[in-house]
Amino acid sequence: MKSIKCVRIHFNNFIGLEEIPMLRGSIAAGVGFEHTLFHNHIEKGNFRMSYPLIQYKSHRNKALLVGLEEGALALHELFNKPELTIQIGPQAEPFSVEKLQLFMHRIRVAGPLRDYRLSHWLPLNTENYVVWKNTPKLSEKIGLLERILTGNILSMAKGLDWRVEEQIQVHITQIEKERLVSIKHKPWLSFDISFKTNVELPNYIGLGKFSSLGYGLLLPPKRHKAVKK
């Protein structure tokens, strides 16, 4: 178990998932590229390979930033300002904060299984995409995805300096959507899924590849509307 600092900053500004790299670039340029947490690049074109502590999202078509641990402190300090001008494409516009949440979250493996969703999750690299394509049974495909998702959670834990000693359970209950997307001029297979796990995770973090750019967005389960009798 570990308690982590979390910041969520919801904006009034609309943004699409494909515009997230421009949002990150604009903010990174504004704060200065010496602040690695904002862009995850280090000298000579190399990358900070650990789990991203500042993440850029599009949620309900609005901009959302998530900061964890050191990233939470950096974001809270930056956006505790009345107005920030951000360049998205050819023109700059003021970004207004709709809601800023600063809180502690206890991540742990305990209790009953919890329901989550993942949006635009990218589980398959070149190697395991070949395994996916050559796996005939749906149950075996789901088993592959469950193992990858477990690895994504463990990578997150390592990046947050949380040592997991208990066994993690992950059960994918539904593959809601599967689509082919292009990221950095390469094709990726993207999934929207529902799953259960015994890990208590903070909503709106990212899991998997390109999680700093809005992919693998962790969401609470869908609320079902009550049927009127």
C-alpha positions as CSV (number, residue, x, y, z in Angstrom):
1,M,0.0,0.0,0.0
2,K,1.2,3.5,-0.8
3,S,-0.4,7.0,-0.5
4,I,0.4,9.2,-3.5
5,K,-0.2,12.9,-4.2
6,C,-2.6,13.5,-7.1
7,V,-3.6,16.6,-9.0
8,R,-6.4,16.7,-11.6
9,I,-6.9,19.9,-13.6
10,H,-10.1,20.1,-15.7
11,F,-10.2,22.8,-18.3
12,N,-13.2,24.5,-20.0
13,N,-11.3,24.3,-23.3
14,F,-12.2,21.7,-25.9
15,I,-9.5,19.5,-27.3
16,G,-9.3,16.3,-29.4
17,L,-7.0,13.4,-28.6
18,E,-5.0,14.1,-31.8
19,E,-4.2,17.6,-30.4
20,I,-2.8,16.4,-27.1
21,P,0.9,16.4,-28.4
22,M,0.5,20.1,-29.2
23,L,-0.9,20.8,-25.7
24,R,2.1,19.0,-24.2
25,G,4.5,20.9,-26.4
26,S,3.0,24.2,-25.6
27,I,3.1,23.7,-21.9
28,A,6.6,22.2,-21.9
29,A,7.8,25.3,-23.9
30,G,6.1,27.6,-21.5
31,V,7.6,26.1,-18.3
32,G,11.0,25.5,-20.0
33,F,12.4,22.2,-21.4
34,E,14.7,21.8,-18.5
35,H,11.7,20.6,-16.5
36,T,11.7,17.0,-17.7
37,L,8.5,15.9,-16.0
38,F,6.4,18.0,-18.4
39,H,7.7,16.3,-21.6
40,N,9.7,13.2,-20.6
41,H,12.6,14.0,-23.0
42,I,16.2,14.1,-21.8
43,E,19.3,15.2,-23.6
44,K,20.3,14.0,-27.1
45,G,16.8,12.9,-28.1
46,N,16.5,10.2,-25.4
47,F,13.4,9.6,-23.4
48,R,12.7,9.3,-19.7
49,M,11.5,5.7,-19.8
50,S,9.8,5.6,-16.3
51,Y,6.0,6.0,-15.8
52,P,5.0,9.6,-16.7
53,L,4.2,11.7,-13.7
54,I,2.5,14.4,-15.7
55,Q,-0.1,13.2,-18.2
56,Y,-2.2,15.1,-20.8
57,K,-5.7,14.0,-21.6
58,S,-8.9,14.7,-23.6
59,H,-11.9,13.7,-21.4
60,R,-15.4,14.4,-22.8
61,N,-13.6,16.4,-25.4
62,K,-12.1,18.8,-22.8
63,A,-8.5,19.2,-21.8
64,L,-7.5,17.4,-18.6
65,L,-4.1,17.2,-16.9
66,V,-3.1,14.6,-14.3
67,G,-0.1,14.9,-12.0
68,L,1.2,12.2,-9.6
69,E,3.8,12.6,-6.8
70,E,6.4,15.1,-8.0
71,G,4.3,15.8,-11.1
72,A,1.4,16.7,-8.9
73,L,3.4,19.3,-7.0
74,A,4.8,20.7,-10.3
75,L,1.3,21.0,-11.9
76,H,-0.3,22.5,-8.8
77,E,2.3,25.2,-8.7
78,L,2.1,26.0,-12.4
79,F,-1.7,26.1,-12.7
80,N,-2.3,27.9,-9.4
81,K,-2.3,31.0,-11.7
82,P,-5.4,32.8,-12.9
83,E,-4.8,32.4,-16.6
84,L,-2.5,30.5,-18.9
85,T,-2.1,31.0,-22.6
86,I,-1.5,27.8,-24.6
87,Q,-0.7,27.4,-28.3
88,I,-2.8,24.7,-30.0
89,G,-2.0,24.8,-33.7
90,P,-1.7,28.2,-35.4
91,Q,-3.3,30.3,-32.7
92,A,-2.9,30.8,-29.0
93,E,-5.8,30.9,-26.6
94,P,-6.2,31.4,-22.9
95,F,-6.9,28.2,-21.0
96,S,-9.4,28.5,-18.2
97,V,-9.5,26.1,-15.3
98,E,-12.9,24.6,-14.6
99,K,-11.8,22.5,-11.6
100,L,-8.6,21.8,-9.8
101,Q,-8.4,18.8,-7.5
102,L,-5.5,18.1,-5.1
103,F,-5.8,15.0,-3.0
104,M,-4.1,11.9,-1.7
105,H,-4.9,8.5,-3.1
106,R,-4.1,5.2,-1.4
107,I,-3.1,2.6,-4.1
108,R,-3.2,-0.9,-2.8
109,V,-4.0,-4.5,-3.6
110,A,-6.9,-5.4,-1.3
111,G,-10.6,-6.2,-0.9
112,P,-13.1,-7.1,-3.6
113,L,-12.5,-6.7,-7.4
114,R,-13.2,-3.1,-8.6
115,D,-14.6,-2.2,-12.0
116,Y,-12.8,0.1,-14.4
117,R,-12.7,1.0,-18.1
118,L,-9.8,1.8,-20.3
119,S,-10.2,4.1,-23.3
120,H,-7.8,4.1,-26.3
121,W,-5.6,1.5,-24.7
122,L,-2.5,0.5,-26.7
123,P,-1.4,-2.9,-25.4
124,L,0.3,-4.4,-28.4
125,N,3.9,-3.8,-29.5
126,T,5.3,-5.3,-32.7
127,E,6.1,-8.6,-31.1
128,N,2.9,-9.3,-29.2
129,Y,0.8,-8.0,-32.1
130,V,2.1,-11.0,-34.1
131,V,1.1,-13.2,-31.2
132,W,-2.3,-11.6,-31.1
133,K,-2.9,-12.1,-34.8
134,N,-1.8,-15.7,-34.7
135,T,-4.0,-16.6,-31.7
136,P,-7.2,-18.2,-32.9
137,K,-9.2,-18.4,-29.7
138,L,-10.9,-15.3,-28.2
139,S,-10.2,-16.6,-24.7
140,E,-6.5,-16.9,-25.4
141,K,-6.5,-13.3,-26.9
142,I,-8.2,-12.0,-23.7
143,G,-5.6,-13.9,-21.6
144,L,-2.8,-12.2,-23.5
145,L,-4.4,-8.8,-23.0
146,E,-4.9,-9.5,-19.3
147,R,-1.2,-10.4,-18.9
148,I,-0.2,-7.2,-20.7
149,L,-2.6,-5.1,-18.5
150,T,-1.1,-6.6,-15.4
151,G,2.3,-5.6,-16.6
152,N,1.0,-2.1,-17.3
153,I,-0.2,-1.8,-13.7
154,L,3.2,-3.1,-12.4
155,S,5.0,-0.6,-14.5
156,M,2.9,2.1,-13.0
157,A,3.6,0.8,-9.5
158,K,7.4,0.8,-10.2
159,G,7.2,4.4,-11.5
160,L,5.4,5.5,-8.3
161,D,8.0,3.7,-6.1
162,W,5.3,1.2,-4.9
163,R,6.5,-2.3,-4.2
164,V,3.7,-4.7,-4.9
165,E,4.0,-7.8,-2.8
166,E,0.5,-9.2,-3.3
167,Q,-0.8,-11.0,-6.4
168,I,-2.6,-8.8,-8.8
169,Q,-5.8,-10.0,-10.4
170,V,-7.0,-8.7,-13.7
171,H,-10.1,-9.9,-15.6
172,I,-11.2,-8.3,-18.8
173,T,-15.0,-8.4,-18.9
174,Q,-15.7,-6.8,-22.3
175,I,-13.8,-5.5,-25.3
176,E,-16.1,-2.6,-26.3
177,K,-14.2,-1.2,-29.3
178,E,-11.2,-2.1,-31.4
179,R,-9.8,0.4,-33.8
180,L,-6.6,1.1,-35.8
181,V,-5.0,4.5,-35.1
182,S,-1.9,6.2,-36.4
183,I,0.6,7.6,-33.8
184,K,3.9,9.2,-34.9
185,H,3.2,7.8,-38.4
186,K,2.9,4.2,-37.2
187,P,-0.2,2.1,-37.0
188,W,-1.4,0.9,-33.5
189,L,-4.3,-1.3,-32.5
190,S,-6.4,0.6,-29.9
191,F,-8.9,-0.9,-27.5
192,D,-11.7,0.3,-25.3
193,I,-12.3,-2.3,-22.6
194,S,-14.0,-3.0,-19.3
195,F,-12.1,-4.9,-16.6
196,K,-12.0,-5.9,-13.0
197,T,-9.0,-5.8,-10.7
198,N,-8.1,-6.0,-7.0
199,V,-5.9,-2.9,-7.3
200,E,-7.4,0.3,-6.1
201,L,-6.3,2.8,-8.8
202,P,-6.9,6.5,-9.1
203,N,-9.3,7.4,-12.0
204,Y,-8.1,9.3,-15.1
205,I,-4.5,8.0,-14.9
206,G,-3.0,6.4,-18.0
207,L,-1.9,2.8,-18.5
208,G,0.2,1.4,-21.3
209,K,1.9,3.0,-24.2
210,F,1.6,6.8,-24.8
211,S,-0.2,7.2,-21.5
212,S,1.3,10.7,-21.2
213,L,-0.6,11.6,-24.4
214,G,-4.1,10.5,-23.4
215,Y,-4.0,6.9,-24.4
216,G,-5.0,4.2,-22.0
217,L,-7.2,6.5,-20.0
218,L,-8.5,4.8,-16.9
219,L,-12.2,5.6,-16.2
220,P,-14.8,4.5,-13.7
221,P,-17.5,2.1,-14.9
222,K,-20.4,3.4,-16.9
223,R,-23.5,4.3,-14.9
224,H,-26.6,2.5,-16.0
225,K,-29.7,4.7,-16.1
226,A,-32.5,3.4,-13.9
227,V,-35.5,2.0,-15.9
228,K,-38.7,3.8,-15.0
229,K,-41.6,1.5,-14.2
